[in-house]
Amino acid sequence: MSSLTRLVRPTKQRVRAPRVPIDLEVRSKTIGTSADYSFYTEDISRSGLLLIWEKEAKMPFNINTLLELTIDPESSCLEKPVSCLGKVVRREGTSADGKGHGTRLGIQIVQIDNTDL
């Protein structure tokens, strides 16, 4: 089996919320750390985000990692940045050389402030 994995989308019957393709910056870090990582969204839905890691460095997060997220931190598209807590539920696409370039993370939003809904 190849070390590259293919992103498999759920069937239409399994999709919980429609996905909206949008390109937003997302800054994230694990809870309680100061290391900040930058991602971009491929799409968003009511329940989560599909993030893309375009760096040549190794992907820092594994499945089940809890992240503090700031969506559109510079307010370039949204009225204000959106802060939430997310959980990595899917990680796919790490290249054969072990670098993270092109890795996608499925993030489930587990907590969000009512003012950010």
JOQUINOR-V170654 format. One record per backbone hydrogen bond with DSSP energy under -0.5 kcal/mol. CO is the residue of the C=O (numbers start at 1). NH is the residue of the N-H. If there is no record, write none. Layout:
# JOQUINOR-V170654
CO/NH  CO/NH
This chain:
# JOQUINOR-V170654
7/9  11/14  11/15  19/21  20/44  22/24  24/41  25/72  26/39  27/70  28/37  29/68  30/33  37/28  39/26  40/52  42/22  43/50  44/20  47/109  48/45  49/51  49/107  50/42  50/43  51/105  52/40  52/54  53/102  53/103  57/100  62/65  65/88  66/31  67/69  67/86  68/29  69/84  70/27  70/73  71/82  72/75  81/83  82/71  83/113  84/69  85/110  85/111  86/67  87/89  87/108  88/64  90/106  92/104  95/98  99/95  100/103  103/53  104/92  105/51  105/107  106/89  106/90  106/108  107/49  107/109  108/87  108/110  111/85  113/116  113/117  114/117
